[in-house]
């Protein structure tokens, strides 16, 4: 089954990479851009008997490895 | 308007970060995981008169700054 995980910094956490991208876009003339947030996407195949089992596995992976849950939130989808 | 840009390495390009994540997941006992690809997501607000205008702006941003089109592909959505 195909899993897609989005990892983003939590709303209160300063996103320096996002700020850098925003400044660069402003510098290139796109002054209408605001609120830039940069995150990661992780896509992979996971072997599981059911969608529920795959979702449980992916959630555990996120908590253990894929996201730093102190400062990051994640959204996992299994299809 | 809210824009979301996904940036991934092109299929032929070795994804070392993905390989590292895959090896780490195998090491933690998830041997059923394969084909891990790691990409970036960039979310931002863009000021534009119409959805088409916003899409054109976002496409130009991707080509100029957000993606390295030599080795990366991108998918842009405006909502």
N, CA and C atoms of all chains as a GROMACS GRO file, in nm:
protein
  474
    1UNK      N    1   0.082  -0.120   0.000
    1UNK     CA    2   0.000   0.000   0.000
    1UNK      C    3   0.086   0.125   0.000
    2UNK      N    4   0.038   0.228  -0.068
    2UNK     CA    5   0.113   0.352  -0.085
    2UNK      C    6   0.086   0.446   0.034
    3UNK      N    7   0.192   0.487   0.102
    3UNK     CA    8   0.175   0.580   0.214
    3UNK      C    9   0.237   0.714   0.181
    4UNK      N   10   0.172   0.821   0.222
    4UNK     CA   11   0.225   0.957   0.205
    4UNK      C   12   0.220   1.028   0.340
    5UNK      N   13   0.335   1.076   0.384
    5UNK     CA   14   0.342   1.146   0.513
    5UNK      C   15   0.388   1.289   0.489
    6UNK      N   16   0.311   1.385   0.540
    6UNK     CA   17   0.350   1.526   0.535
    6UNK      C   18   0.399   1.566   0.675
    7UNK      N   19   0.515   1.627   0.681
    7UNK     CA   20   0.568   1.672   0.810
    7UNK      C   21   0.589   1.823   0.805
    8UNK      N   22   0.526   1.893   0.899
    8UNK     CA   23   0.540   2.039   0.905
    8UNK      C   24   0.578   2.083   1.046
    9UNK      N   25   0.649   2.193   1.056
    9UNK     CA   26   0.675   2.252   1.187
    9UNK      C   27   0.541   2.293   1.248
   10UNK      N   28   0.528   2.279   1.381
   10UNK     CA   29   0.404   2.321   1.448
   10UNK      C   30   0.386   2.471   1.432
   11UNK      N   31   0.259   2.519   1.433
   11UNK     CA   32   0.230   2.660   1.407
   11UNK      C   33   0.314   2.760   1.488
   12UNK      N   34   0.340   2.733   1.616
   12UNK     CA   35   0.414   2.830   1.697
   12UNK      C   36   0.563   2.836   1.668
   13UNK      N   37   0.616   2.738   1.596
   13UNK     CA   38   0.760   2.728   1.578
   13UNK      C   39   0.806   2.811   1.457
   14UNK      N   40   0.910   2.891   1.477
   14UNK     CA   41   0.961   2.976   1.369
   14UNK      C   42   1.018   2.889   1.256
   15UNK      N   43   0.968   2.911   1.135
   15UNK     CA   44   1.013   2.834   1.019
   15UNK      C   45   1.117   2.916   0.943
   16UNK      N   46   1.243   2.900   0.978
   16UNK     CA   47   1.349   2.982   0.917
   16UNK      C   48   1.364   2.955   0.767
   17UNK      N   49   1.345   2.828   0.728
   17UNK     CA   50   1.355   2.793   0.587
   17UNK      C   51   1.242   2.862   0.508
   18UNK      N   52   1.124   2.861   0.566
   18UNK     CA   53   1.010   2.929   0.505
   18UNK      C   54   1.034   3.078   0.492
   19UNK      N   55   1.090   3.138   0.598
   19UNK     CA   56   1.121   3.281   0.596
   19UNK      C   57   1.222   3.313   0.486
   20UNK      N   58   1.323   3.226   0.470
   20UNK     CA   59   1.425   3.246   0.368
   20UNK      C   60   1.364   3.241   0.228
   21UNK      N   61   1.275   3.143   0.207
   21UNK     CA   62   1.207   3.130   0.077
   21UNK      C   63   1.121   3.254   0.051
   22UNK      N   64   1.051   3.299   0.156
   22UNK     CA   65   0.965   3.417   0.142
   22UNK      C   66   1.047   3.540   0.103
   23UNK      N   67   1.158   3.561   0.171
   23UNK     CA   68   1.244   3.675   0.138
   23UNK      C   69   1.298   3.666  -0.004
   24UNK      N   70   1.336   3.545  -0.044
   24UNK     CA   71   1.388   3.525  -0.180
   24UNK      C   72   1.280   3.556  -0.284
   25UNK      N   73   1.156   3.512  -0.258
   25UNK     CA   74   1.045   3.539  -0.352
   25UNK      C   75   1.017   3.690  -0.360
   26UNK      N   76   1.020   3.756  -0.242
   26UNK     CA   77   1.001   3.902  -0.242
   26UNK      C   78   1.111   3.968  -0.325
   27UNK      N   79   1.234   3.921  -0.306
   27UNK     CA   80   1.348   3.976  -0.379
   27UNK      C   81   1.336   3.959  -0.529
   28UNK      N   82   1.268   3.852  -0.570
   28UNK     CA   83   1.249   3.827  -0.714
   28UNK      C   84   1.127   3.901  -0.769
   29UNK      N   85   1.059   3.977  -0.683
   29UNK     CA   86   0.949   4.061  -0.731
   29UNK      C   87   0.810   4.011  -0.697
   30UNK      N   88   0.798   3.894  -0.634
   30UNK     CA   89   0.666   3.843  -0.596
   30UNK      C   90   0.632   3.892  -0.456
   31UNK      N   91   0.590   4.018  -0.448
   31UNK     CA   92   0.565   4.077  -0.316
   31UNK      C   93   0.432   4.031  -0.256
   32UNK      N   94   0.347   3.968  -0.335
   32UNK     CA   95   0.218   3.922  -0.286
   32UNK      C   96   0.221   3.790  -0.213
   33UNK      N   97   0.342   3.738  -0.190
   33UNK     CA   98   0.355   3.608  -0.123
   33UNK      C   99   0.371   3.628   0.027
   34UNK      N  100   0.298   3.548   0.106
   34UNK     CA  101   0.312   3.557   0.252
   34UNK      C  102   0.288   3.421   0.316
   35UNK      N  103   0.327   3.410   0.440
   35UNK     CA  104   0.302   3.289   0.519
   35UNK      C  105   0.363   3.163   0.460
   36UNK      N  106   0.488   3.172   0.416
   36UNK     CA  107   0.552   3.054   0.355
   36UNK      C  108   0.594   2.954   0.464
   37UNK      N  109   0.556   2.829   0.446
   37UNK     CA  110   0.596   2.721   0.537
   37UNK      C  111   0.657   2.610   0.451
   38UNK      N  112   0.773   2.561   0.493
   38UNK     CA  113   0.837   2.454   0.420
   38UNK      C  114   0.833   2.327   0.504
   39UNK      N  115   0.790   2.218   0.443
   39UNK     CA  116   0.783   2.091   0.514
   39UNK      C  117   0.842   1.980   0.430
   40UNK      N  118   0.831   1.858   0.483
   40UNK     CA  119   0.880   1.741   0.409
   40UNK      C  120   0.763   1.652   0.369
   41UNK      N  121   0.778   1.582   0.258
   41UNK     CA  122   0.684   1.475   0.220
   41UNK      C  123   0.765   1.347   0.210
   42UNK      N  124   0.716   1.242   0.267
   42UNK     CA  125   0.781   1.111   0.257
   42UNK      C  126   0.679   1.015   0.196
   43UNK      N  127   0.714   0.958   0.081
   43UNK     CA  128   0.626   0.862   0.013
   43UNK      C  129   0.692   0.726   0.011
   44UNK      N  130   0.617   0.622   0.040
   44UNK     CA  131   0.674   0.487   0.034
   44UNK      C  132   0.565   0.382   0.021
   45UNK      N  133   0.609   0.261  -0.013
   45UNK     CA  134   0.519   0.147  -0.017
   45UNK      C  135   0.533   0.071   0.114
   46UNK      N  136   0.420   0.027   0.167
   46UNK     CA  137   0.425  -0.050   0.291
   46UNK      C  138   0.343  -0.178   0.273
   47UNK      N  139   0.401  -0.290   0.314
   47UNK     CA  140   0.332  -0.418   0.303
   47UNK      C  141   0.244  -0.438   0.426
   48UNK      N  142   0.115  -0.456   0.405
   48UNK     CA  143   0.022  -0.478   0.517
   48UNK      C  144  -0.101  -0.552   0.466
   49UNK      N  145  -0.168  -0.624   0.558
   49UNK     CA  146  -0.286  -0.703   0.521
   49UNK      C  147  -0.409  -0.616   0.497
   50UNK      N  148  -0.419  -0.506   0.570
   50UNK     CA  149  -0.536  -0.421   0.556
   50UNK      C  150  -0.495  -0.275   0.563
   51UNK      N  151  -0.587  -0.189   0.522
   51UNK     CA  152  -0.560  -0.045   0.526
   51UNK      C  153  -0.539   0.000   0.670
   52UNK      N  154  -0.620  -0.054   0.762
   52UNK     CA  155  -0.609  -0.015   0.903
   52UNK      C  156  -0.473  -0.054   0.959
   53UNK      N  157  -0.426  -0.174   0.923
   53UNK     CA  158  -0.296  -0.220   0.971
   53UNK      C  159  -0.185  -0.130   0.917
   54UNK      N  160  -0.196  -0.094   0.790
   54UNK     CA  161  -0.096  -0.006   0.728
   54UNK      C  162  -0.095   0.130   0.797
   55UNK      N  163  -0.216   0.183   0.824
   55UNK     CA  164  -0.225   0.314   0.891
   55UNK      C  165  -0.160   0.311   1.028
   56UNK      N  166  -0.184   0.202   1.103
   56UNK     CA  167  -0.124   0.189   1.236
   56UNK      C  168   0.028   0.185   1.227
   57UNK      N  169   0.079   0.109   1.128
   57UNK     CA  170   0.224   0.101   1.107
   57UNK      C  171   0.283   0.238   1.075
   58UNK      N  172   0.218   0.308   0.981
   58UNK     CA  173   0.269   0.438   0.937
   58UNK      C  174   0.268   0.538   1.052
   59UNK      N  175   0.163   0.534   1.135
   59UNK     CA  176   0.155   0.624   1.251
   59UNK      C  177   0.273   0.598   1.345
   60UNK      N  178   0.301   0.470   1.369
   60UNK     CA  179   0.413   0.434   1.456
   60UNK      C  180   0.546   0.483   1.398
   61UNK      N  181   0.562   0.470   1.265
   61UNK     CA  182   0.684   0.518   1.198
   61UNK      C  183   0.701   0.668   1.217
   62UNK      N  184   0.590   0.741   1.204
   62UNK     CA  185   0.594   0.887   1.220
   62UNK      C  186   0.640   0.923   1.360
   63UNK      N  187   0.581   0.858   1.460
   63UNK     CA  188   0.612   0.890   1.599
   63UNK      C  189   0.757   0.856   1.632
   64UNK      N  190   0.807   0.746   1.574
   64UNK     CA  191   0.941   0.699   1.610
   64UNK      C  192   1.052   0.761   1.528
   65UNK      N  193   1.026   0.786   1.400
   65UNK     CA  194   1.137   0.826   1.313
   65UNK      C  195   1.109   0.946   1.222
   66UNK      N  196   0.992   0.947   1.158
   66UNK     CA  197   0.973   1.042   1.048
   66UNK      C  198   0.952   1.186   1.093
   67UNK      N  199   0.889   1.205   1.211
   67UNK     CA  200   0.866   1.341   1.258
   67UNK      C  201   0.928   1.359   1.396
   68UNK      N  202   0.977   1.478   1.421
   68UNK     CA  203   1.022   1.514   1.555
   68UNK      C  204   0.902   1.579   1.622
   69UNK      N  205   0.826   1.498   1.700
   69UNK     CA  206   0.695   1.544   1.748
   69UNK      C  207   0.703   1.655   1.853
   70UNK      N  208   0.823   1.688   1.897
   70UNK     CA  209   0.837   1.803   1.989
   70UNK      C  210   0.806   1.933   1.914
   71UNK      N  211   0.858   1.944   1.792
   71UNK     CA  212   0.840   2.069   1.717
   71UNK      C  213   0.763   2.049   1.586
   72UNK      N  214   0.738   1.924   1.547
   72UNK     CA  215   0.673   1.900   1.418
   72UNK      C  216   0.541   1.825   1.433
   73UNK      N  217   0.448   1.856   1.345
   73UNK     CA  218   0.325   1.780   1.334
   73UNK      C  219   0.331   1.700   1.205
   74UNK      N  220   0.245   1.598   1.194
   74UNK     CA  221   0.246   1.520   1.070
   74UNK      C  222   0.105   1.481   1.030
   75UNK      N  223   0.089   1.448   0.902
   75UNK     CA  224  -0.039   1.401   0.849
   75UNK      C  225  -0.006   1.281   0.761
   76UNK      N  226  -0.062   1.167   0.794
   76UNK     CA  227  -0.030   1.044   0.720
   76UNK      C  228  -0.153   0.997   0.642
   77UNK      N  229  -0.130   0.958   0.516
   77UNK     CA  230  -0.238   0.903   0.433
   77UNK      C  231  -0.194   0.770   0.376
   78UNK      N  232  -0.284   0.674   0.375
   78UNK     CA  233  -0.256   0.543   0.316
   78UNK      C  234  -0.359   0.518   0.207
   79UNK      N  235  -0.313   0.482   0.088
   79UNK     CA  236  -0.406   0.457  -0.023
   79UNK      C  237  -0.370   0.328  -0.094
   80UNK      N  238  -0.487   3.362  -0.215
   80UNK     CA  239  -0.510   3.223  -0.250
   80UNK      C  240  -0.401   3.134  -0.193
   81UNK      N  241  -0.438   3.016  -0.152
   81UNK     CA  242  -0.346   2.922  -0.088
   81UNK      C  243  -0.278   2.836  -0.195
   82UNK      N  244  -0.146   2.836  -0.197
   82UNK     CA  245  -0.072   2.754  -0.293
   82UNK      C  246   0.004   2.645  -0.221
   83UNK      N  247   0.007   2.527  -0.280
   83UNK     CA  248   0.084   2.415  -0.226
   83UNK      C  249   0.171   2.360  -0.337
   84UNK      N  250   0.302   2.353  -0.313
   84UNK     CA  251   0.395   2.302  -0.412
   84UNK      C  252   0.467   2.180  -0.356
   85UNK      N  253   0.461   2.070  -0.429
   85UNK     CA  254   0.534   1.949  -0.395
   85UNK      C  255   0.656   1.940  -0.486
   86UNK      N  256   0.773   1.920  -0.427
   86UNK     CA  257   0.896   1.906  -0.507
   86UNK      C  258   0.959   1.770  -0.477
   87UNK      N  259   0.978   1.692  -0.584
   87UNK     CA  260   1.039   1.559  -0.569
   87UNK      C  261   1.155   1.544  -0.666
   88UNK      N  262   1.253   1.462  -0.629
   88UNK     CA  263   1.359   1.428  -0.723
   88UNK      C  264   1.297   1.351  -0.839
   89UNK      N  265   1.349   1.371  -0.960
   89UNK     CA  266   1.297   1.298  -1.076
   89UNK      C  267   1.323   1.149  -1.059
   90UNK      N  268   1.238   1.065  -1.119
   90UNK     CA  269   1.248   0.920  -1.099
   90UNK      C  270   1.388   0.860  -1.116
   91UNK      N  271   1.462   0.905  -1.215
   91UNK     CA  272   1.593   0.844  -1.239
   91UNK      C  273   1.701   0.884  -1.139
   92UNK      N  274   1.676   0.988  -1.060
   92UNK     CA  275   1.779   1.044  -0.971
   92UNK      C  276   1.782   0.968  -0.837
   93UNK      N  277   1.901   0.927  -0.795
   93UNK     CA  278   1.914   0.855  -0.667
   93UNK      C  279   1.874   0.945  -0.551
   94UNK      N  280   1.780   0.898  -0.470
   94UNK     CA  281   1.733   0.974  -0.355
   94UNK      C  282   1.804   0.922  -0.230
   95UNK      N  283   1.917   0.982  -0.197
   95UNK     CA  284   1.997   0.933  -0.084
   95UNK      C  285   1.925   0.949   0.049
   96UNK      N  286   1.850   1.060   0.062
   96UNK     CA  287   1.775   1.082   0.186
   96UNK      C  288   1.668   0.974   0.202
   97UNK      N  289   1.601   0.942   0.092
   97UNK     CA  290   1.501   0.835   0.095
   97UNK      C  291   1.562   0.702   0.131
   98UNK      N  292   1.678   0.674   0.073
   98UNK     CA  293   1.748   0.548   0.103
   98UNK      C  294   1.783   0.540   0.252
   99UNK      N  295   1.830   0.654   0.307
   99UNK     CA  296   1.867   0.658   0.449
   99UNK      C  297   1.745   0.631   0.537
  100UNK      N  298   1.632   0.692   0.501
  100UNK     CA  299   1.508   0.671   0.579
  100UNK      C  300   1.466   0.524   0.569
  101UNK      N  301   1.476   0.469   0.447
  101UNK     CA  302   1.437   0.329   0.426
  101UNK      C  303   1.523   0.236   0.512
  102UNK      N  304   1.654   0.258   0.512
  102UNK     CA  305   1.743   0.175   0.593
  102UNK      C  306   1.711   0.190   0.742
  103UNK      N  307   1.682   0.312   0.786
  103UNK     CA  308   1.649   0.334   0.927
  103UNK      C  309   1.520   0.261   0.964
  104UNK      N  310   1.419   0.265   0.874
  104UNK     CA  311   1.292   0.195   0.902
  104UNK      C  312   1.314   0.044   0.907
  105UNK      N  313   1.397  -0.008   0.815
  105UNK     CA  314   1.429  -0.152   0.820
  105UNK      C  315   1.497  -0.186   0.951
  106UNK      N  316   1.589  -0.101   0.993
  106UNK     CA  317   1.660  -0.122   1.118
  106UNK      C  318   1.570  -0.124   1.239
  107UNK      N  319   1.459  -0.048   1.231
  107UNK     CA  320   1.364  -0.044   1.342
  107UNK      C  321   1.262  -0.158   1.333
  108UNK      N  322   1.275  -0.245   1.234
  108UNK     CA  323   1.189  -0.362   1.227
  108UNK      C  324   1.080  -0.357   1.121
  109UNK      N  325   1.066  -0.243   1.052
  109UNK     CA  326   0.964  -0.236   0.948
  109UNK      C  327   1.023  -0.280   0.815
  110UNK      N  328   1.034  -0.412   0.797
  110UNK     CA  329   1.099  -0.464   0.677
  110UNK      C  330   1.008  -0.457   0.554
  111UNK      N  331   0.880  -0.432   0.574
  111UNK     CA  332   0.786  -0.426   0.462
  111UNK      C  333   0.784  -0.294   0.388
  112UNK      N  334   0.876  -0.204   0.425
  112UNK     CA  335   0.878  -0.071   0.363
  112UNK      C  336   0.973  -0.071   0.244
  113UNK      N  337   0.929  -0.012   0.133
  113UNK     CA  338   1.016  -0.003   0.015
  113UNK      C  339   0.985   0.123  -0.064
  114UNK      N  340   1.077   0.157  -0.151
  114UNK     CA  341   1.056   0.271  -0.242
  114UNK      C  342   1.036   0.404  -0.173
  115UNK      N  343   1.116   0.433  -0.071
  115UNK     CA  344   1.099   0.558   0.003
  115UNK      C  345   1.156   0.676  -0.078
  116UNK      N  346   1.075   0.779  -0.095
  116UNK     CA  347   1.119   0.902  -0.162
  116UNK      C  348   1.089   1.018  -0.069
  117UNK      N  349   1.188   1.105  -0.050
  117UNK     CA  350   1.167   1.221   0.037
  117UNK      C  351   1.166   1.347  -0.050
  118UNK      N  352   1.065   1.429  -0.030
  118UNK     CA  353   1.054   1.553  -0.106
  118UNK      C  354   1.023   1.670  -0.015
  119UNK      N  355   1.000   1.785  -0.075
  119UNK     CA  356   0.965   1.904   0.002
  119UNK      C  357   0.822   1.947  -0.032
  120UNK      N  358   0.755   2.010   0.066
  120UNK     CA  359   0.627   2.076   0.040
  120UNK      C  360   0.646   2.222   0.077
  121UNK      N  361   0.601   2.311  -0.005
  121UNK     CA  362   0.605   2.453   0.025
  121UNK      C  363   0.463   2.506   0.018
  122UNK      N  364   0.414   2.561   0.129
  122UNK     CA  365   0.277   2.616   0.134
  122UNK      C  366   0.287   2.766   0.156
  123UNK      N  367   0.207   2.842   0.084
  123UNK     CA  368   0.206   2.987   0.105
  123UNK      C  369   0.079   3.050   0.051
  124UNK      N  370   0.058   3.175   0.093
  124UNK     CA  371  -0.054   3.253   0.040
  124UNK      C  372   0.000   3.341  -0.071
  125UNK      N  373  -0.078   3.352  -0.178
  125UNK     CA  374  -0.036   3.436  -0.290
  125UNK      C  375  -0.152   3.528  -0.327
  126UNK      N  376  -0.120   3.658  -0.344
  126UNK     CA  377  -0.223   3.755  -0.380
  126UNK      C  378  -0.237   3.757  -0.532
  127UNK      N  379  -0.358   3.729  -0.581
  127UNK     CA  380  -0.380   3.730  -0.726
  127UNK      C  381  -0.529   3.756  -0.753
  128UNK      N  382  -0.558   3.810  -0.871
  128UNK     CA  383  -0.696   3.843  -0.906
  128UNK      C  384  -0.779   3.720  -0.939
  129UNK      N  385  -0.715   3.619  -0.997
  129UNK     CA  386  -0.790   3.500  -1.036
  129UNK      C  387  -0.707   3.376  -1.008
  130UNK      N  388  -0.772   3.261  -1.011
  130UNK     CA  389  -0.702   3.134  -0.988
  130UNK      C  390  -0.599   3.111  -1.098
  131UNK      N  391  -0.634   3.146  -1.222
  131UNK     CA  392  -0.543   3.125  -1.334
  131UNK      C  393  -0.417   3.211  -1.318
  132UNK      N  394  -0.437   3.337  -1.273
  132UNK     CA  395  -0.323   3.426  -1.253
  132UNK      C  396  -0.233   3.372  -1.142
  133UNK      N  397  -0.295   3.322  -1.035
  133UNK     CA  398  -0.218   3.266  -0.923
  133UNK      C  399  -0.138   3.145  -0.971
  134UNK      N  400  -0.203   3.059  -1.050
  134UNK     CA  401  -0.136   2.938  -1.100
  134UNK      C  402  -0.015   2.973  -1.186
  135UNK      N  403  -0.032   3.076  -1.270
  135UNK     CA  404   0.079   3.120  -1.357
  135UNK      C  405   0.195   3.172  -1.272
  136UNK      N  406   0.161   3.251  -1.167
  136UNK     CA  407   0.264   3.303  -1.076
  136UNK      C  408   0.339   3.190  -1.007
  137UNK      N  409   0.263   3.095  -0.954
  137UNK     CA  410   0.323   2.985  -0.878
  137UNK      C  411   0.413   2.900  -0.968
  138UNK      N  412   0.368   2.878  -1.094
  138UNK     CA  413   0.450   2.802  -1.188
  138UNK      C  414   0.583   2.873  -1.212
  139UNK      N  415   0.578   3.005  -1.229
  139UNK     CA  416   0.701   3.082  -1.251
  139UNK      C  417   0.793   3.073  -1.128
  140UNK      N  418   0.734   3.078  -1.009
  140UNK     CA  419   0.813   3.067  -0.885
  140UNK      C  420   0.884   2.932  -0.878
  141UNK      N  421   0.812   2.826  -0.917
  141UNK     CA  422   0.870   2.691  -0.915
  141UNK      C  423   0.990   2.685  -1.009
  142UNK      N  424   0.972   2.738  -1.131
  142UNK     CA  425   1.078   2.731  -1.232
  142UNK      C  426   1.200   2.812  -1.190
  143UNK      N  427   1.176   2.926  -1.124
  143UNK     CA  428   1.285   3.017  -1.091
  143UNK      C  429   1.353   2.986  -0.959
  144UNK      N  430   1.276   2.942  -0.859
  144UNK     CA  431   1.334   2.932  -0.724
  144UNK      C  432   1.304   2.802  -0.650
  145UNK      N  433   1.178   2.757  -0.656
  145UNK     CA  434   1.138   2.652  -0.562
  145UNK      C  435   1.190   2.513  -0.598
  146UNK      N  436   1.205   2.486  -0.727
  146UNK     CA  437   1.254   2.354  -0.770
  146UNK      C  438   1.379   2.370  -0.855
  147UNK      N  439   1.469   2.276  -0.841
  147UNK     CA  440   1.585   2.269  -0.930
  147UNK      C  441   1.544   2.176  -1.043
  148UNK      N  442   1.497   2.234  -1.153
  148UNK     CA  443   1.432   2.153  -1.258
  148UNK      C  444   1.527   2.060  -1.334
  149UNK      N  445   1.657   2.072  -1.308
  149UNK     CA  446   1.749   1.977  -1.368
  149UNK      C  447   1.729   1.837  -1.308
  150UNK      N  448   1.713   1.833  -1.177
  150UNK     CA  449   1.700   1.703  -1.111
  150UNK      C  450   1.566   1.684  -1.039
  151UNK      N  451   1.486   1.792  -1.030
  151UNK     CA  452   1.362   1.781  -0.954
  151UNK      C  453   1.239   1.811  -1.040
  152UNK      N  454   1.130   1.742  -1.008
  152UNK     CA  455   1.002   1.774  -1.067
  152UNK      C  456   0.915   1.840  -0.962
  153UNK      N  457   0.809   1.906  -1.004
  153UNK     CA  458   0.720   1.970  -0.906
  153UNK      C  459   0.575   1.958  -0.948
  154UNK      N  460   0.488   1.972  -0.848
  154UNK     CA  461   0.343   1.970  -0.872
  154UNK      C  462   0.286   2.088  -0.792
  155UNK      N  463   0.220   2.178  -0.857
  155UNK     CA  464   0.168   2.297  -0.789
  155UNK      C  465   0.017   2.296  -0.788
  156UNK      N  466  -0.041   2.328  -0.673
  156UNK     CA  467  -0.188   2.337  -0.662
  156UNK      C  468  -0.223   2.473  -0.601
  157UNK      N  469  -0.328   2.533  -0.657
  157UNK     CA  470  -0.377   2.659  -0.602
  157UNK      C  471  -0.524   2.640  -0.563
  158UNK      N  472  -0.558   2.678  -0.440
  158UNK     CA  473  -0.697   2.662  -0.394
  158UNK      C  474  -0.746   2.789  -0.324
   0.00000   0.00000   0.00000
